Amino acid sequence: MPELTDSRLARPDGQAQAFQVVVGTADLLEGPDATARVATQALFGEIVDVFGHQSDYAKVRSRRDHYVGWMKASDLSQEVAEPTHKISALRTFAYAAPDLKAPVQCVLSRGALLSPTATEGQYVQSAAGWLHTHHVAPLDTLEADPVAVAETYLHTPYRWGGRDSLGIDCTGLTQQAFEATGVLLPRDSDMQYAWAGDEIVDWKVSGALKRGDLVFWKGHVGIMTDAHHLLHANAWHMAVAREPLDQAITRIKTYYAEPIGARRIHVSSKSGITPVWKTGA
């Protein structure tokens, strides 16, 4: 069972200074080294607390989900603008000018955060560049169905630690899907299994699961699209794929293990609420 003192989440020692991500996606690494494994990612506009530097890297803790690791210092800015908007499309371009024929300065994925400074025609200006208004929404604009959001990532390549539209892992997918509805999930599957939603005791009974339920293995999670089908980012398909749950269970248990349980998140009651796991640190 994970604890809030887990090294993945525990606030580092020392004084923190706020910085903001200024690239489309910033890798959060397990160490201050280009060869270190990616633990997760932060999207454009997300704010992190920096606790120190080593070489070209900053020791950070994400304000979004409290994950701790190392980021390239060059991916961060000391100038912090409080976000008011977000990217609502799966992926979009930030242009050098308010013109779809202008050079692309940056690629942003769903959930990237913005502080628009100007509007011209159908474009808004941000630190990333000019973005089409069809792909930008106020922060309080929420989706109703996390599964519909997750389905937009179908066929996205699998990437360990990924959270964006170019590469995503299992918990990155569930995080992005539920955050679009206003429900923040912790980053890793053991944390989501311990802290997200309510246990479905009879989940193995035929028909007990429903759209939006999460099914967990040790180290893996997927979201049900209906009572019998699972959508998950997985290394077997090396992509986000939808398949019958029974098929996934049979395949995974032959080389790994059987599921450990399932949980149900009631979006209507959890949306906009600061989760307990985030309140104490």
N, C-alpha and C positions, 0 to 999 in steps of 0.2 A: 504494500500500500504506500503510495507516494506521500510525502509530507511537505509542508510549506518550506521547511528547512532544506529540502532537496537541493543539491548543488546546481541543478538546472534552473532553479528559481530564486534561490536565496540571494538577498541583496548583498553585493560585494562590500567589503570594508572601504571606508574612506568617504570623501565628499563627492557628491554627484553634480554634474553639470549637464544641462539639457542640450542635445544636438538633434538635428533633423536629417533624415535620409534625403539625398538630393540626386539619386540615380533611380532608374526604373525599378530595379530590385537589388537589394544589398544582401549578400550572403552573411549570415551570422555563423562563425566558425567555432570549432571546439578549442582552437588554440591560435596564437598570434603568428600564423605561418600559412603561406599560400598552399601548402600541401595538407593542411588540417581538414578534417571532415566537416562538411556542412551540417549544422544542427537544425537550422531553420533559416528563414529569410524575412527581411523587413521590406515593405513596399515604399515607394516614393511618398514622402510627406509624413511618414510615421516618425514619432519622437522616441528617442532612446536617451537614457541617462548614461553618461560616460564617467567612469571611475578611475581612469588612468590610461596611459599609452605605453606600448612597447614596440619599438621599431616603427613600422608603418601601420600599426594596428591599435585600435581603441578597445578597451574592456568595457562592454556595454550591458545594460539591462533594458529590455524592451518595456516601454510603458504599456504596450498593448496586452501582452500576456506574461510579462515578467521573466521571459526567457533570458538567460545570461550567456554571453559568449564574446567573441572578438569580431570586429568589423574593420575593414579598411578605413583608415582615417579620412582618406580622400572621398569616400562615399557619404560623408557627413558634413554638415554645416553648423557653425555656432549660431548663425542667424536662424531663429525659430519663429515661424509664422503659424499661429493657431489655425488648424484646418477648419474649414466651414463646409467643404464639399468633398465628394468622392467620385471615383470612376465607377459607373454603374454598368458598363459594358464588359464583356469578357476581356477585351483587349482594345486598345485605341492608340492613336498616334498623337504626339505633341509636336506641332509644326512651328517653324521659325517665324511664320506670319499667319494671319487669319485667312488662309488660302489653302485648299486641299492640294494644290500643285506646289506648295512651298516645301523646302527640305524638311525632312523629319528629324527632330532633335532627340526624341526619346520615345520609347514604347512603354506604355503603362498598362497594368492589368487591373482587373476588378478589385476594388477596395483601396487602391492608391488614394492618398489624401491630398487635397488641394486647398489653396487660399487664393481664389481668383482676385485679380486686381483691376481688370478691365473687360469690357464686352464690346465686340465689333461684329455686327451682323449675327451669324450663327455660331460665333466662336467666343470663347472666354480665354483670357490670358492668365497664366499661372507661372510659377518659377520653372516649370517643366517646359513651357511653351504654350502655343495656342491649341485649344482643344475644342472639338465640336460639341455644342450644347446637348446633342442627342446622347452623348456618352458621359455626361456629367450630371450629378444630382446632389441636392443638399444632404448633409450627413443624416438628417432625421427621416430621409426617404427610405422606407424599409420594404423588403420583399415579404410576401406572405408564406411562401412555401420553400423550405430549404432544399427539398429534392429538385425542384425546378431549377434552382441555382446550380446545384451539383451537376445536373444533366447538361448544363452548358459547357462543362469541362470534359464531356465524353470524348474519348480518343486523345486527350492531352497526354503527352509522353510522361511516363513515370520518372520522377527524380527524387531521390532521397533528400529530405529536408526542404523540398520545393513547396512554394506557396503561390506561384503565379501561373499565368495562362500558358507559359512555355514549358513548364515542368512542375509537377506536383506530386506529393506523396499522400498516403491514406489519411493522415490526420490533418494535413494541409487542406485537403478537400473538404473534410467535415468542418474544419474551422471556417473556411471561406463561405461554405454553404449556410451555416447557421449565423455567422456574423452579418450576412446580408439581411437577415431577419431581425437583427438587434440582439442576438444571443451570442455571447462570447464564450468560446470553449478554450480550455487550456491546450497546450501544444501537443503533448504526446498521448499515446493511446492508453497507457496506464493511468494517466491523470484524467482523461476523459471518462474512462470506465469508473473511476473512483468518485468523480465530482460532477459529472454532467447528467442531469435528468434523474429518472427513477428506474430502478431495476424492474425488468419484466420477468417475473418469476417463472411463468409458464411459457416462455418464448419458444420452447421446442414443440408445443402443441400446434398441430396444423391450423393455420388461420389466426394464430395469436398475434403474429407480427403485422404491422401495418406501415403504410407509407411514412417515411421519416424516422422510423426506428433505427437505432444503431446496433449492429452486431459486432461483437469483439472477439478476437483471438488475442493471445499474449503477443503484443507487438503489432497488432493490426486491427483495423476497423473498417467497416463499410456501412453504407446507408441503404435502407430498403426503399425501393421505388413502389412496391406494392407488397402484398403478403408473401410473395414467393420469389422476388427478384432483388438482387443485391447490386448496388453500384459502388465500385471501389477502385482506387488507384492502387495498382499492385504490380509486383515484379514478374509475375507469370506472363501477363499480357504486355508488360512494360508500358502500360497506358491506363487511363481511366476506362473501365469496361463495365458493362452490365451483363449479368448472367444469372441463371437460376441459383438461389441460395443453396439448394441441395447439391448442385454441381460443384459450387465453390467449397462447400464443407468436405465433400468426398475427395476432391483434389488436394486441398490443403492438408487434410489429416494424413495423407499418404506420405508426405515428406516433412510435415511439421507437427501439427496438433489440431485438436478439435476446438470449436469456439468455447470461450469461458463464460459468455453471457450476453445479455442484450439490455439496452436502456432506451427509455422514451423521454424525449424533451418536449415539454408543453410550451411551445413558442409563445402562445398568447399570454402566459403568466410570467415568462422569463425574459421576454424582450425588454431591453432597456434597463434591466436590473443588474447592478454590479454583483458578480458572482462571489460567493463566500470565499473561494480560494484566492480571490484578489484583494480582499478587504483588509487582510491582516499584515500587509508588508509594505 
